Amino acid sequence: MKQPKTVDEYIDLVHQAVYEVDELMSIIGDDSEAYEPILPFVADLDNQLRKLYDDMISGRYEFDPNGPDLPFMALADKIGKHMTFKPLLRIINQTHRFGLDVAA
């Protein structure tokens, strides 16, 4: 997966991550007992991604060059083995921290 080159591509990646969390929540709903220990983390991840997406759409979002990781990365590290989309979250975080790949 490549780093996005435009803001629209970046927004699309975040939208895709929101969709992936929705899919994970659906899986958890089908087998909630097995996933009960991670449910609060997944719910928090969902809230953080939706807020990020809303901030992007409304124009409140700002890149943070060389700043800290996005808060959801700590959650991704905790529940990463349950998420096939963790690489997507890493790309979103890297783009937030270092900007778009405009050189490519």
Phi and psi restraints in degrees (value plus and minus 20) as a CYANA .aco file:
   2 LYS   PHI    -116.5   -76.5
   2 LYS   PSI     135.6   175.6
   3 GLN   PHI     -89.9   -49.9
   3 GLN   PSI     119.0   159.0
   4 PRO   PHI     -85.7   -45.7
   4 PRO   PSI     131.4   171.4
   5 LYS   PHI    -122.9   -82.9
   5 LYS   PSI     -38.8     1.2
   6 THR   PHI    -149.2  -109.2
   6 THR   PSI     142.3   182.3
   7 VAL   PHI     -81.7   -41.7
   7 VAL   PSI     -60.6   -20.6
   8 ASP   PHI     -81.5   -41.5
   8 ASP   PSI     -60.9   -20.9
   9 GLU   PHI     -83.6   -43.6
   9 GLU   PSI     -58.6   -18.6
  10 TYR   PHI     -85.4   -45.4
  10 TYR   PSI     -65.9   -25.9
  11 ILE   PHI     -80.1   -40.1
  11 ILE   PSI     -61.0   -21.0
  12 ASP   PHI     -81.0   -41.0
  12 ASP   PSI     -58.6   -18.6
  13 LEU   PHI     -83.8   -43.8
  13 LEU   PSI     -62.1   -22.1
  14 VAL   PHI     -86.2   -46.2
  14 VAL   PSI     -60.5   -20.5
  15 HIS   PHI     -81.5   -41.5
  15 HIS   PSI     -60.7   -20.7
  16 GLN   PHI     -82.5   -42.5
  16 GLN   PSI     -60.0   -20.0
  17 ALA   PHI     -83.9   -43.9
  17 ALA   PSI     -59.7   -19.7
  18 VAL   PHI     -81.1   -41.1
  18 VAL   PSI     -63.2   -23.2
  19 TYR   PHI     -81.4   -41.4
  19 TYR   PSI     -63.8   -23.8
  20 GLU   PHI     -81.8   -41.8
  20 GLU   PSI     -59.5   -19.5
  21 VAL   PHI     -86.6   -46.6
  21 VAL   PSI     -59.0   -19.0
  22 ASP   PHI     -78.4   -38.4
  22 ASP   PSI     -62.5   -22.5
  23 GLU   PHI     -83.7   -43.7
  23 GLU   PSI     -62.3   -22.3
  24 LEU   PHI     -82.7   -42.7
  24 LEU   PSI     -61.8   -21.8
  25 MET   PHI     -82.1   -42.1
  25 MET   PSI     -56.1   -16.1
  26 SER   PHI     -84.4   -44.4
  26 SER   PSI     -63.1   -23.1
  27 ILE   PHI     -83.4   -43.4
  27 ILE   PSI     -63.6   -23.6
  28 ILE   PHI     -81.6   -41.6
  28 ILE   PSI     -58.7   -18.7
  29 GLY   PHI     -81.6   -41.6
  29 GLY   PSI     -52.3   -12.3
  30 ASP   PHI     -96.4   -56.4
  30 ASP   PSI     -44.2    -4.2
  31 ASP   PHI    -162.4  -122.4
  31 ASP   PSI      35.8    75.8
  32 SER   PHI     -82.2   -42.2
  32 SER   PSI     -49.5    -9.5
  33 GLU   PHI     -83.6   -43.6
  33 GLU   PSI     -63.4   -23.4
  34 ALA   PHI     -88.3   -48.3
  34 ALA   PSI     -51.3   -11.3
  35 TYR   PHI    -120.7   -80.7
  35 TYR   PSI     -17.7    22.3
  36 GLU   PHI     -71.1   -31.1
  36 GLU   PSI     -60.1   -20.1
  37 PRO   PHI     -83.3   -43.3
  37 PRO   PSI     -47.2    -7.2
  38 ILE   PHI    -120.1   -80.1
  38 ILE   PSI     -26.0    14.0
  39 LEU   PHI     -73.4   -33.4
  39 LEU   PSI     -65.0   -25.0
  40 PRO   PHI     -82.5   -42.5
  40 PRO   PSI     -55.2   -15.2
  41 PHE   PHI     -88.6   -48.6
  41 PHE   PSI     -60.8   -20.8
  42 VAL   PHI     -86.7   -46.7
  42 VAL   PSI     -60.8   -20.8
  43 ALA   PHI     -82.7   -42.7
  43 ALA   PSI     -60.8   -20.8
  44 ASP   PHI     -86.0   -46.0
  44 ASP   PSI     -63.1   -23.1
  45 LEU   PHI     -78.7   -38.7
  45 LEU   PSI     -64.1   -24.1
  46 ASP   PHI     -78.5   -38.5
  46 ASP   PSI     -68.0   -28.0
  47 ASN   PHI     -80.9   -40.9
  47 ASN   PSI     -63.9   -23.9
  48 GLN   PHI     -86.9   -46.9
  48 GLN   PSI     -61.7   -21.7
  49 LEU   PHI     -87.0   -47.0
  49 LEU   PSI     -60.6   -20.6
  50 ARG   PHI     -84.4   -44.4
  50 ARG   PSI     -58.5   -18.5
  51 LYS   PHI     -85.3   -45.3
  51 LYS   PSI     -64.1   -24.1
  52 LEU   PHI     -78.3   -38.3
  52 LEU   PSI     -66.9   -26.9
  53 TYR   PHI     -81.6   -41.6
  53 TYR   PSI     -66.3   -26.3
  54 ASP   PHI     -80.7   -40.7
  54 ASP   PSI     -61.0   -21.0
  55 ASP   PHI     -82.8   -42.8
  55 ASP   PSI     -59.0   -19.0
  56 MET   PHI     -85.6   -45.6
  56 MET   PSI     -67.3   -27.3
  57 ILE   PHI     -84.7   -44.7
  57 ILE   PSI     -55.9   -15.9
  58 SER   PHI    -106.1   -66.1
  58 SER   PSI     -27.7    12.3
  59 GLY   PHI      68.7   108.7
  59 GLY   PSI     -12.7    27.3
  60 ARG   PHI    -105.6   -65.6
  60 ARG   PSI     -32.9     7.1
  61 TYR   PHI     -94.0   -54.0
  61 TYR   PSI     122.0   162.0
  62 GLU   PHI    -156.2  -116.2
  62 GLU   PSI     116.5   156.5
  63 PHE   PHI     -82.8   -42.8
  63 PHE   PSI     136.1   176.1
  64 ASP   PHI    -149.5  -109.5
  64 ASP   PSI      55.8    95.8
  65 PRO   PHI     -72.1   -32.1
  65 PRO   PSI     105.9   145.9
  66 ASN   PHI      39.3    79.3
  66 ASN   PSI      -0.7    39.3
  67 GLY   PHI    -103.5   -63.5
  67 GLY   PSI    -190.9  -150.9
  68 PRO   PHI     -93.7   -53.7
  68 PRO   PSI     146.8   186.8
  69 ASP   PHI     -80.9   -40.9
  69 ASP   PSI     133.8   173.8
  70 LEU   PHI     -82.4   -42.4
  70 LEU   PSI     126.5   166.5
  71 PRO   PHI     -76.1   -36.1
  71 PRO   PSI     -51.8   -11.8
  72 PHE   PHI     -90.2   -50.2
  72 PHE   PSI     -31.4     8.6
  73 MET   PHI     -86.1   -46.1
  73 MET   PSI     -53.3   -13.3
  74 ALA   PHI     -84.0   -44.0
  74 ALA   PSI     -59.0   -19.0
  75 LEU   PHI     -87.2   -47.2
  75 LEU   PSI     -61.2   -21.2
  76 ALA   PHI     -81.4   -41.4
  76 ALA   PSI     -56.6   -16.6
  77 ASP   PHI     -88.6   -48.6
  77 ASP   PSI     -54.0   -14.0
  78 LYS   PHI     -91.5   -51.5
  78 LYS   PSI     -59.6   -19.6
  79 ILE   PHI    -135.8   -95.8
  79 ILE   PSI      -5.5    34.5
  80 GLY   PHI     -73.9   -33.9
  80 GLY   PSI     -54.2   -14.2
  81 LYS   PHI     -87.4   -47.4
  81 LYS   PSI     -35.9     4.1
  82 HIS   PHI    -115.0   -75.0
  82 HIS   PSI     -19.9    20.1
  83 MET   PHI    -142.9  -102.9
  83 MET   PSI      97.4   137.4
  84 THR   PHI     -96.4   -56.4
  84 THR   PSI     -32.9     7.1
  85 PHE   PHI    -119.6   -79.6
  85 PHE   PSI      -4.8    35.2
  86 LYS   PHI     -77.9   -37.9
  86 LYS   PSI     -58.2   -18.2
  87 PRO   PHI     -79.0   -39.0
  87 PRO   PSI     -53.2   -13.2
  88 LEU   PHI     -83.9   -43.9
  88 LEU   PSI     -62.8   -22.8
  89 LEU   PHI     -84.5   -44.5
  89 LEU   PSI     -55.7   -15.7
  90 ARG   PHI     -84.8   -44.8
  90 ARG   PSI     -61.0   -21.0
  91 ILE   PHI     -84.9   -44.9
  91 ILE   PSI     -62.3   -22.3
  92 ILE   PHI     -81.0   -41.0
  92 ILE   PSI     -66.0   -26.0
  93 ASN   PHI     -83.6   -43.6
  93 ASN   PSI     -64.6   -24.6
  94 GLN   PHI     -82.1   -42.1
  94 GLN   PSI     -60.9   -20.9
  95 THR   PHI     -85.4   -45.4
  95 THR   PSI     -61.3   -21.3
  96 HIS   PHI     -78.3   -38.3
  96 HIS   PSI     -63.5   -23.5
  97 ARG   PHI     -98.8   -58.8
  97 ARG   PSI     -56.3   -16.3
  98 PHE   PHI    -138.1   -98.1
  98 PHE   PSI     -23.2    16.8
  99 GLY   PHI      70.6   110.6
  99 GLY   PSI     159.9   199.9
 100 LEU   PHI     -94.1   -54.1
 100 LEU   PSI     135.9   175.9
 101 ASP   PHI    -108.0   -68.0
 101 ASP   PSI      54.0    94.0
 102 VAL   PHI    -104.2   -64.2
 102 VAL   PSI     -32.9     7.1
 103 ALA   PHI     -96.8   -56.8
 103 ALA   PSI     -43.9    -3.9
